[in-house]
Amino acid sequence: MKCPWDWNKCILCLENNPLTKEHIIPSQIGGLLWCKFLCKSCNDFFGYNVEKDLRKDPAVRIALEKLKPELGELYYKINEGLNFVAESGRGLVAGKYKGRDFHVKMFKEEDNSIIQSTKYAKKQIAKELKKQKVNDDDVSRILSSIDNSPLEKANKITEDIEIIKWGIDSIRPDLTDINIDDLIPLKIGYEFLACHLGPNIYHNAFDDIRNILLSGNSNPNFAGVEHLTSREYKPFHGIAIESGQPFIRIIIRLFGWLTFRVKFHTLPLQKDLIMWEYIVDLGNREEYLRKV
C-alpha cells in the first residue's frame, strides 16, 4: 500500500533532494506500507546502518519460529542467509537456509575430513572425479550411490573417497545476535505520523525528533520507546496512533507479539487529527486501513 506524498523535501534532513521509496515497517520483515518521502542519503543511512540487522534480532527470530506454519514462503524469505543451529547424528552444526533448503556450513575437521551439505559435497566430489578423468557414466553412478547411502555409516565410494551421511533431527535459530535498536520503532512512529500530518511534519516542532533519528543519540526529554508484549503471536504487523492522550503516542506491533509504544513527549495530540490504524496480514499479504 502506498501512502500518497505530494511534497518535495525529505522528512528527515529537510533537503530538496530526489525522494525514494521508503517502507515504513521495514520490508526485510515483511512490511508493505511505503511512501516516497526520504531522500536516498537518509534512506541508505537507515537501511545500511540501523535496520540492516533487524531480522537477526532474537525476538524477531523467535516470532518467526512461532508463526512458521502461518507465514509460508515469507518465513524462508526473511530467514534466508541467517545463522541456524541444527542437531544431527554427529552433534550440533551451523547452517543457513537458501530458499526452503537448509545447508550446513562447510568446515574442516582435525583429520582433514570436510563437513558440508550433501548437495555441495556431491558437486565437489564430481569435480574431483572429473579431474581424475573418471568417465561421465561412472561419475553419475558414484553420485547416485551417495544419495542411496545409509545414514551414519561409512561408505567408501571410491578408493580415495569415503563419506558418512548424517541426518538433521531439528533446526533452530541462532539467537546470539543483537536486540532491536530503539531508533527503528522511533523511525516507524515518526514516518507513520508523517503520513497523517503531510507537510506539517516539516514544522520545526519536529526538529528534536529528526535530530535523534539522524544522530542516533536518544533524548528522553523529547521521545522514548516503551517495550511491551501482547498476549500471543499472530501473523500481522500493525501501527496506530493512540487516541485520548495529551501527547502523541504510537503503538507498533510486529508479529502480533512484539509491541512498542513510541512517545513523543513534546508533541500535543491535535483533537481534530484524523487517525488511522494500519495492519498487514503476513499470511495472505493483504493490507487493511481503518479510521480510529
MARGU-278217 format. One record per residue (C-alpha): residue in three letters; x, y, z. Coordinates in steps of 0.2 Angstrom, whole numbers, plus 2048, in hexadecimal, padded with zeros to 3 digits. Last residue first. Layout:
! MARGU-278217
ALAXYZ/...
This chain:
! MARGU-278217
VAL7D0819849/LYS7CD81A836/ARG7D180982E/LEU7DF803822/TYR7E27F181E/GLU7EF7E8814/GLU7F07D780C/ARG7FF7CC80C/ASN7F57BC80E/GLY8007B681D/LEU8087C6822/ASP7F87CF825/VAL7FC7E2824/ILE7F47EE830/TYR7F2801830/GLU7E880B83C/TRP7E381C837/MET7E182D840/ILE7D883D83A/LEU7E084B845/ASP7D385684B/LYS7D885485E/GLN7EA85885A/LEU7F584D864/PRO80285886D/LEU815855867/THR821857875/HIS82184587C/PHE82183C86C/LYS81F82B873/VAL82181B868/ARG81880C870/PHE8207FC869/THR8187EB868/LEU8207DA863/TRP8127CE863/GLY8077D0854/PHE8157CC849/LEU81B7DE84B/ARG80F7EA854/ILE8127FD854/ILE80880985F/ILE80A81B85D/ARG80982986A/ILE80783B867/PHE804845876/PRO7F4849881/GLN7EE83787D/GLY7DC832879/SER7E0829869/GLU7F081E866/ILE7F6820855/ALA7F780F84C/ILE803803844/GLY8017F1840/HIS80B7E183B/PHE8027D1839/PRO8047BE83A/LYS7FF7BC84D/TYR80A7B885C/GLU8007B986C/ARG7FC7C587B/SER8057D4876/THR8167DA87B/LEU81D7EA880/HIS82D7F587D/GLU82A808880/VAL833813874/GLY837825879/ALA837837872/PHE83A849876/ASN841849888/PRO847837886/ASN85583D87A/SER85C82E870/ASN86C831865/GLY86B829854/SER87083984C/LEU86383983E/LEU855831848/ILE85883C857/ASN85A84C84D/ARG84A848843/ILE840846854/ASP84885785A/ASP84386084A/PHE83185A84B/ALA82A86B852/ASN834873843/HIS82586F838/TYR82A863829/ILE81D856830/ASN80F86382C/PRO81285F819/GLY80884F81B/LEU80284C82D/HIS7FB83A82D/CYS808832821/ALA81583C82B/LEU80F83383B/PHE812822833/GLU82382882F/TYR82782E841/GLY82081E849/ILE82A81383D/LYS83A81E841/LEU83781C853/PRO834809851/ILE845808848/LEU84F814853/ASP84C809862/ASP8587FD85A/ILE8517EB85B/ASN85C7DF864/ILE86D7D885F/ASP8717C6858/THR8747B6862/LEU8637AE85F/ASP8697A1852/PRO85879B84B/ARG85378984D/ILE85477A842/SER850768847/ASP855756844/ILE860759835/GLY86774882D/TRP87974482C/LYS88173D81D/ILE89273581E/ILE89E73680F/GLU8AE72D80A/ILE8B87337FB/ASP8C972D7F5/GLU8C571B7EF/THR8B47217EA/ILE8A37217F2/LYS8A971A803/ASN89971C80D/ALA89A71F820/LYS88A71D829/GLU88072B832/LEU87272B825/PRO87171E817/SER878723806/ASN86B7237F8/ASP86E7367F4/ILE8817337F4/SER87F7237E9/SER87772E7DC/LEU88673A7DC/ILE89172A7D9/ARG8867247CB/SER8867367C3/VAL8997377C4/ASP89A7267BC/ASP88F72A7AD/ASP89973B7AB/ASN8AA7337AA/VAL8B77357B8/LYS8C57407B1/GLN8CC7437C3/LYS8C87557C1/LYS8B674F7BD/LEU8B67467CD/GLU8BB7557D7/LYS8AD7607CF/ALA8A07527D3/ILE8A67517E5/GLN8A47647E7/LYS8937657DF/LYS88D7567EA/ALA89475E7F9/TYR88A76E7F5/LYS8797657F4/THR87D75A803/SER88076880E/GLN89276A815/ILE89E763822/ILE8B076081B/SER8BC753821/ASN8CD75B824/ASP8D0750834/GLU8CE76083F/GLU8BD763836/LYS8BA76F828/PHE8AB77A827/MET89C77D81B/LYS88D785822/VAL87E779821/HIS87177E814/PHE85F77F818/ASP85377F808/ARG843789808/GLY84C7987FF/LYS85E797804/TYR85D794817/LYS86D795822/GLY87878982C/ALA88178683C/VAL883774842/LEU87F76C853/GLY88375A855/ARG88874B84A/GLY877744848/SER870755845/GLU86976484E/ALA869774844/VAL86E786849/PHE86879483E/ASN8717A4837/LEU8677B082B/GLY86A7AF819/GLU8577AD815/ASN84D7AF824/ILE8417BD81E/LYS83E7B480D/TYR83C7A3816/TYR82F7A9822/LEU8277B3814/GLU8247A380A/GLY81779D816/LEU8147A9824/GLU8067A082D/PRO81078F830/LYS81F799836/LEU8167A4842/LYS81F79F852/GLU83079D849/LEU82E7AE841/ALA82A7B6852/ILE83A7AE85A/ARG8447B684C/VAL83C7C784F/ALA8407C6861/PRO8527C085E/ASP8557CF852/LYS85D7C9842/ARG84F7D0838/LEU8537E183E/ASP8657E0839/LYS8657EC82A/GLU8597F8832/VAL86580583A/ASN87480682F/TYR87180081E/GLY85E80481C/PHE85E813828/PHE86D81C81F/ASP86781680E/ASN85681E810/CYS85D82E817/SER869830808/LYS85C82A7FB/CYS850838801/LEU84183280B/PHE82F836807/LYS82982A7FA/CYS81D81F804/TRP81C80D809/LEU811800812/LEU8167EF80D/GLY8207E981C/GLY8267D681C/ILE8347D6828/GLN8417DC81B/SER8347E8814/PRO8377F4823/ILE8277FA82B/ILE82680C823/HIS82D805812/GLU83681480A/LYS8358177F7/THR8418257F2/LEU8408387F2/PRO84B8437E6/ASN8548507F1/ASN84C8607F8/GLU85485E809/LEU84985D819/CYS856850821/LEU848845827/ILE83884881E/CYS84184A80D/LYS83A859804/ASN82F8587F4/TRP81D8577FA/ASP80F84D7F2/TRP80F83D7FC/PRO80282F7FA/CYS805820806/LYS8078117FB/MET800800800/
